[in-house]
């Protein structure tokens, strides 16, 4: 057996740590609504981005939630069937399908949002106000840098895992 030249310690690898944290938080928040409303994490994310009367296309929902288009498409299909959203052809572009929440979808948002915000308050109680500001700043910097890296053309030699 050969020893790798570089050893990646997964539990110290930032992308892994952020993924585990995000999954832990998402799954905990999902317990607040999955059984009660019968919706999934992708469905909740669609509801959240369409809240406040927003109208978006499926592509815009995918971009806003950073979910794969297949996940968004499946969620939209289930939500149309259960009456949580409406899909209407765009006025200007007949190829565009605009999505909006129904009254039923908006009512679910109105019940879940305060629960999600209360969870966020409990979670972030581990941090001081200054640490929260710093975290927000650092997350913004990391998101901006990740977007830059994602936009770079791939040269075939330096593809990240």
Secondary structure as GFF3:
##gff-version 3
##sequence-region A 1 161
A	DSSP	three_ten_helix	10	12	.	.	.	ID=ss1
A	DSSP	alpha_helix	14	37	.	.	.	ID=ss2
A	DSSP	alpha_helix	41	50	.	.	.	ID=ss3
A	DSSP	three_ten_helix	51	53	.	.	.	ID=ss4
A	DSSP	alpha_helix	58	65	.	.	.	ID=ss5
A	DSSP	alpha_helix	69	81	.	.	.	ID=ss6
A	DSSP	beta_strand	85	89	.	.	.	ID=ss7
A	DSSP	beta_strand	97	101	.	.	.	ID=ss8
A	DSSP	alpha_helix	103	124	.	.	.	ID=ss9
A	DSSP	alpha_helix	129	151	.	.	.	ID=ss10
###
